[in-house]
Amino acid sequence: MSLSSHLEELKKKHASLSAAVEHAQRSPSVSTLEITQLKKQKLRLKEEISRLS
C-alpha cells in the first residue's frame, strides 16, 4: 500500500469516526465512556495522519 493510499484510508476512517461521534452524542442511550473512546480513536487517527503528512 502506498503512502498516499494509506493516508486516504486513514482520512476515511477519521471521517467515519466523526460521524459516529456525532451520532452517539445525539443518542441518549450511548454512554459518555463510549463517546470518549470514539473520540480517542479519532484523535489517534488524526495524529497518525499528521505524522505521515
N, C-alpha and C positions, 0 to 999 in steps of 0.2 A: 504494500500500500504506500503510495507516495505521500509526502508531507502535506501537500495541498488537499488531497482527498481525505486524509486523516483529520485535518483541520475542519473541513466541511462536515464530516461526520460528527465531530465534537460540537460544532455550532448547531447542528440539527438536534442533537441530544439536549443541548442547553436550551434551545427554543421549546422543546418538548417539556422539559422540566419547568420552564417558566409558565407554560400553560397549565401544567399540573399543580403548581403552587397557587396560581390564581384560582383555579377551580376548587382546590382544597380550602382556601381561605373563605370562599363563598359558601362552602358546605358546613353546616353546623355539626355534622356527625364526625368530622375529621378532627383528631386531637391536635393540640399545639405541638406535641412531640413529633408527630408525623410531618407536620408542616416544617418544623425546624430541620428534620432530617432531609427533606426535599431541598430546602434552601442550602444546606451544607453541601449536598451533592452538586447543586447548581454552581455554588461558589468554587468547588474543586475543579469543575469543568472550565469555568471562566479563567481560573488561574492557569490551568494547563494550556488553554487557548492563547492566553497572553504570553506564556513562556515560549510557546512554539512559534508565535508570530514574529 
